[in-house]
Amino acid sequence: MQPLSEAECRAMLRQAHFGRVAISTPKGPHVTPVRYAVVEIGDRPVIVMRTTPYSLLAGQPQRGSMTLEVDNVDEEHDTGWTVSARGRCETVRNEKERELIESQWPAGAEAGRNVLVKLAWSELSGRWLGPLRVVTG
């Protein structure tokens, strides 16, 4: 495995739309699949996920710890990548912020998934999987 730069990690996050989040629950760690988008809020990008009002994701405490992991693997060529974004999550409650997110969401609203949870990452890391790549420049 070979580390990805932060710029490569950001690019990989933007090209995918499905991942898994790891959250803490009273029963211990829980991993759940999510659909997400990377949107611009203020001066930096954040990850936003849609969920239902009564999901484990919607029940996360404001400013709770969360990790999103996104992968893309080509089994035929034995290559791929994985990116992890770690930080604090919060439910989007501000209506102007919701409108800004909705204007950037690539797939539009999903029935019943009207709770938006954003993850402002403080740590971003990734790995290239497979044969070593030659990085130039």
C-alpha positions in Angstrom: 0.0 0.0 0.0 1.1 3.5 -0.8 -0.1 6.7 1.0 -2.3 9.2 -0.9 -1.7 12.9 -0.6 -4.4 15.1 0.9 -5.3 16.4 -2.5 -5.6 12.9 -3.8 -7.8 12.0 -0.8 -10.1 15.0 -1.5 -10.4 14.0 -5.2 -11.3 10.4 -4.3 -13.9 11.6 -1.8 -15.5 13.8 -4.5 -15.7 11.0 -7.1 -17.5 8.5 -4.9 -20.9 8.8 -3.3 -21.2 5.7 -1.1 -19.2 4.9 2.0 -19.5 3.6 5.5 -19.5 5.6 8.7 -18.2 4.3 12.1 -20.1 5.7 15.0 -20.2 5.1 18.8 -23.4 3.6 20.2 -24.3 2.4 23.7 -23.7 -1.1 22.5 -20.3 -0.2 21.1 -18.9 0.8 17.7 -21.3 0.5 14.7 -20.6 0.7 11.0 -23.4 1.6 8.6 -23.4 2.3 4.8 -24.3 5.9 3.8 -24.8 7.9 0.7 -22.9 11.2 0.9 -21.7 14.3 -1.0 -18.8 16.7 -0.5 -20.1 20.2 -0.4 -18.6 23.7 0.1 -19.8 25.4 3.3 -18.0 28.6 4.0 -14.3 28.4 3.3 -13.9 24.6 3.3 -15.5 21.4 2.0 -17.5 19.1 4.4 -19.1 15.7 3.9 -22.9 15.6 4.2 -25.0 12.5 4.6 -28.7 12.0 4.3 -30.5 9.8 6.9 -33.9 9.2 8.4 -35.0 11.0 11.6 -34.9 7.8 13.8 -31.6 6.3 12.5 -28.5 5.7 14.6 -26.8 8.3 12.4 -29.4 11.0 13.2 -29.1 10.1 16.9 -25.4 11.0 17.1 -24.6 13.7 19.7 -23.8 17.1 18.3 -20.1 17.3 17.8 -19.7 13.5 18.2 -16.8 11.7 16.7 -17.3 9.9 13.4 -15.2 8.3 10.7 -16.3 8.0 7.0 -14.4 5.4 4.9 -14.7 5.2 1.2 -13.2 2.5 -1.0 -12.9 1.7 -4.7 -11.4 -1.7 -5.6 -10.8 -3.2 -9.0 -10.6 -6.9 -8.2 -9.7 -7.8 -11.8 -6.5 -5.6 -11.8 -5.8 -6.0 -8.1 -5.8 -2.2 -7.5 -7.8 0.4 -5.7 -7.8 3.0 -3.0 -9.3 3.7 0.4 -9.8 7.1 2.1 -10.8 7.8 5.7 -12.2 11.1 6.9 -12.2 11.6 10.7 -13.8 14.4 12.6 -16.9 15.8 14.4 -20.4 15.4 13.1 -23.5 17.6 13.6 -27.0 17.7 12.4 -27.7 20.6 10.0 -30.4 22.7 11.6 -29.8 26.1 10.0 -32.2 26.6 7.0 -29.8 28.7 5.0 -27.1 26.0 5.4 -29.7 23.4 4.3 -30.5 25.3 1.2 -26.8 25.7 0.4 -26.3 22.0 0.8 -29.4 21.1 -1.3 -28.1 23.3 -4.1 -24.9 21.3 -4.3 -26.2 17.8 -3.6 -25.7 15.9 -6.9 -28.6 13.4 -6.5 -31.3 15.5 -5.0 -33.6 14.7 -2.1 -34.3 11.0 -1.2 -37.7 10.1 0.1 -37.8 9.9 3.9 -34.1 10.9 4.3 -34.6 14.5 5.3 -32.0 14.7 8.1 -28.7 16.1 7.0 -25.6 15.2 9.0 -22.3 16.9 8.2 -18.8 15.8 9.0 -16.2 18.5 9.1 -13.1 16.4 8.9 -10.0 17.1 11.0 -8.0 14.2 9.6 -7.9 12.9 6.1 -5.9 9.9 5.0 -5.8 7.4 2.2 -3.9 4.5 0.7 -3.4 3.3 -2.8 -4.0 -0.5 -3.0 -2.0 -2.7 -5.4 1.2 -2.2 -7.3 3.3 0.9 -6.5 2.3 3.9 -8.6 4.9 6.3 -10.0 4.1 9.8 -8.8 5.5 12.6 -10.9 5.5 16.3 -10.5 
